[in-house]
Amino acid sequence: MTTRPTRKQNRLAGYAYSLDALYFVTCCVQEKQCVFGKIANHTMQLNSYGSIAQQQWEWLAHQYPYIVLHAFVVMPNHIHGILEINQESIAEGVKIKPLSELMGAYKTTSSKLIRAAGLTDFAWQRSFYDHIIRHEKSYLHIKAYIEDNPSKWSEDMFYQQV
């Protein structure tokens, strides 16, 4: 009998990820392939696939009116973003999707569009990284990290020479 390795639990046990909160998320392309464009002069230059990744992030806020988007960046092989769930402006009775379903919608729709645009073997890495932002200081630190990410690409943990 083959035993499977124990997977690290990605989400905070017992936390309801549909609650109003700010969430920092990172999604990586399968095998960290650089398919979204390149960094030039410390700026991310999106190609058509990177533009789809950007557009589908913005689509989330149009699709789900309880989402507020904050800082976001498409990097050559991953994305970072701050997504807020805020139920204040919606009618009662609207079902709030948890973060995992929202990210699933993002990854599914962006994958389909990227494949249709010509990158037929495109895939996101399984799951995603998340961090619940609980303090203003943490929010400002993460926001700056996202905004500065292109200028620090060569120091990034996901850096791949293109």
C-alpha positions as CSV (number, residue, x, y, z in Angstrom):
1,M,0.0,0.0,0.0
2,T,1.3,3.4,-1.0
3,T,1.0,6.2,1.6
4,R,0.5,9.7,0.6
5,P,2.6,12.4,2.2
6,T,0.8,14.5,4.8
7,R,-0.2,17.8,3.2
8,K,0.3,21.0,5.2
9,Q,-3.1,22.5,6.2
10,N,-3.4,25.7,4.1
11,R,-6.2,27.4,5.9
12,L,-6.6,28.5,9.5
13,A,-8.5,25.8,11.3
14,G,-11.9,26.8,12.5
15,Y,-11.9,30.2,10.7
16,A,-14.9,31.1,8.5
17,Y,-13.3,32.4,5.4
18,S,-16.5,34.1,4.3
19,L,-16.3,36.6,7.1
20,D,-15.7,40.3,6.5
21,A,-11.9,40.6,6.4
22,L,-8.9,41.5,4.3
23,Y,-7.1,38.5,2.8
24,F,-3.6,38.5,1.2
25,V,-3.4,35.8,-1.4
26,T,-0.7,34.4,-3.7
27,C,-1.3,32.1,-6.6
28,C,1.6,30.5,-8.6
29,V,1.7,29.2,-12.1
30,Q,2.3,25.4,-12.3
31,E,6.0,24.7,-12.1
32,K,6.6,28.5,-11.7
33,Q,6.7,29.0,-15.4
34,C,7.0,32.6,-16.4
35,V,4.1,33.0,-18.8
36,F,2.6,36.4,-17.8
37,G,5.2,38.8,-19.2
38,K,8.6,40.1,-18.0
39,I,10.1,42.6,-15.7
40,A,11.8,45.5,-17.5
41,N,13.1,48.6,-15.7
42,H,11.6,47.4,-12.4
43,T,8.1,47.3,-14.0
44,M,6.0,44.4,-14.9
45,Q,5.3,44.3,-18.7
46,L,2.2,42.1,-19.1
47,N,1.8,40.0,-22.2
48,S,-1.7,38.9,-23.3
49,Y,-1.8,36.1,-20.7
50,G,-0.8,38.4,-17.9
51,S,-3.5,40.8,-19.1
52,I,-6.0,38.0,-18.7
53,A,-4.8,37.3,-15.2
54,Q,-5.2,41.1,-14.4
55,Q,-8.7,41.3,-16.0
56,Q,-10.0,38.2,-14.2
57,W,-8.9,39.7,-10.8
58,E,-11.0,42.8,-11.6
59,W,-13.8,40.5,-12.8
60,L,-14.1,39.1,-9.2
61,A,-15.3,42.5,-7.9
62,H,-17.9,42.8,-10.7
63,Q,-19.1,39.2,-10.3
64,Y,-19.3,39.3,-6.5
65,P,-20.5,42.7,-5.2
66,Y,-19.2,42.1,-1.6
67,I,-15.6,42.0,-2.8
68,V,-13.4,45.1,-2.6
69,L,-10.1,44.8,-4.4
70,H,-7.0,46.4,-2.9
71,A,-3.3,46.2,-4.0
72,F,-2.7,43.6,-6.8
73,V,0.2,42.7,-9.0
74,V,0.7,40.1,-11.8
75,M,4.3,38.9,-11.8
76,P,5.9,36.7,-14.5
77,N,4.8,33.5,-12.7
78,H,2.5,34.4,-9.9
79,I,0.0,36.9,-8.6
80,H,-0.3,38.7,-5.3
81,G,-3.4,40.5,-4.2
82,I,-5.4,41.8,-1.2
83,L,-9.0,41.0,-1.4
84,E,-11.6,42.2,1.1
85,I,-14.9,40.6,1.8
86,N,-17.3,43.4,2.9
87,Q,-21.0,42.5,3.2
88,E,-22.0,46.0,4.3
89,S,-23.2,47.1,0.8
90,I,-25.2,44.1,-0.2
91,A,-28.7,42.9,0.4
92,E,-29.3,40.4,3.2
93,G,-29.7,36.9,2.0
94,V,-26.9,37.0,-0.5
95,K,-24.7,33.9,-0.1
96,I,-21.1,34.9,0.5
97,K,-18.6,32.6,-1.0
98,P,-15.6,31.7,1.1
99,L,-12.2,32.7,0.0
100,S,-11.4,29.3,-1.4
101,E,-14.4,29.4,-3.7
102,L,-13.6,33.0,-4.8
103,M,-10.0,32.0,-5.6
104,G,-11.3,28.8,-7.4
105,A,-13.5,31.1,-9.5
106,Y,-10.5,33.3,-10.3
107,K,-8.2,30.4,-11.2
108,T,-10.9,28.5,-13.2
109,T,-12.0,31.5,-15.3
110,S,-8.5,32.8,-15.9
111,S,-7.2,29.3,-16.9
112,K,-10.0,28.9,-19.4
113,L,-9.3,32.3,-21.0
114,I,-5.6,31.8,-21.0
115,R,-5.9,28.4,-22.7
116,A,-8.4,29.8,-25.2
117,A,-5.8,32.6,-26.0
118,G,-3.3,30.0,-27.0
119,L,-1.4,28.7,-24.0
120,T,-3.2,25.4,-24.1
121,D,-1.3,23.7,-21.3
122,F,-1.6,26.5,-18.8
123,A,-2.4,25.6,-15.2
124,W,-2.2,27.2,-11.8
125,Q,-0.4,25.4,-9.0
126,R,-2.7,23.5,-6.7
127,S,-4.2,25.6,-3.9
128,F,-3.0,29.1,-3.0
129,Y,-1.3,30.9,-0.1
130,D,-3.5,33.1,2.1
131,H,-3.0,35.4,5.1
132,I,-5.7,37.1,7.1
133,I,-4.8,40.7,7.6
134,R,-5.8,41.8,11.1
135,H,-3.9,45.1,11.7
136,E,-3.4,48.3,9.8
137,K,0.4,48.0,10.1
138,S,0.3,44.5,8.5
139,Y,-2.0,45.8,5.8
140,L,0.4,48.7,4.9
141,H,3.4,46.3,5.0
142,I,1.7,43.8,2.6
143,K,0.4,46.5,0.4
144,A,3.9,47.9,0.0
145,Y,5.3,44.4,-0.6
146,I,2.8,43.9,-3.5
147,E,3.5,47.3,-5.0
148,D,7.3,46.9,-4.8
149,N,7.3,43.3,-6.0
150,P,8.3,44.1,-9.6
151,S,11.2,46.2,-8.5
152,K,12.5,43.4,-6.3
153,W,11.9,40.5,-8.8
154,S,15.5,39.2,-8.6
155,E,15.1,38.8,-4.8
156,D,11.7,37.2,-5.1
157,M,11.3,33.6,-3.8
158,F,9.5,32.7,-7.1
159,Y,12.2,34.3,-9.3
160,Q,13.0,32.5,-12.5
161,Q,15.5,33.8,-15.0
162,V,13.7,34.4,-18.3
